[in-house]
Amino acid sequence: MLLRRVTENVKAQNWTAVAVDFVIVVTGILIAFQITNWNEARHDRRDEQRYLAELAVNLEADLAQVRSGQEASLQRVAAAEAILTKAAPDYDRPRFFPEINRDLPSPGPFDDYPYASLTAYFFMVSSSSTFEELIQTGNISVISNRSLVKELTGYYDRLDRQRGNDDLMLTQAEGMLDWARENGVGMADRATLEETIDLAKTDKIFLGFVKMARFLAYFQYTRLLGVEKDTATLLAAVEAEIEGR
């Protein structure tokens, strides 16, 4: 109808009416664009809120896993210390690690299985599904706080790089496993603390593995303290962003 009216006005050379019709058309297009932009912005904000909530859940899972890993690392430190205190009382502990400012855990589930305890290392698998979805789908742009995006990217990059440390620990544990196979020792073999102390006194290779187990467990514990701080800081930032919406 509008096109027919414009055509009739042009034929009649009614330029004022043509101009009015043109303004109406342009205004209608601009309004349609604005409505589309509003709808897209509203959709993005809804998606942003959902992604932020899911990121918070992922980070809470990471935090729980990190703290579980710290406990497991301290269990290994405690197992190694129980042997070293008796088998190598003069052993000079490395001093470049920060002091553990908490008591070592009491006997744990591996106490009757010292060989498993000395070789069972914690490997962190980050709950990064939401961040990976944001990157793979290109939806990372819906997170309007670009500083938060930078913090998220840095956090998951650091976790990826730290997997190299986990690989190092596995490599070191392989030597212990070789010794166990050569000596007919299974990871599920039971042994008392006194038996492992006697073994460490008479077998220098085993004593060396006990020292290594303590070192690597201590190293992992201190590394996980840093991961815990990073995770808690990022979780607080995500929660603040949610509350600010």
Secondary structure, DSSP 8 states (H G I E B T S, - for coil): -HHHHHHHHHHTT-HHHHHHHHHHHHHHHHHHHHHHHHHHHHHHHHHHHHHHHHHHHHHHHHHHHHHHHHHHHHHHHHHHHHHHHHH-TT----SSS----S------TTTT-HHHHHH---------HHHHHHHHHTGGGG---HHHHHHHHHHHHHHHHHHHHHHHHHHHHHHHHHHHHHTT--TT----HHHHHHHHHH-HHHHHHHHHHHHHHHHHHHHHHHHHHHHHHHHHHHHHHHHT-
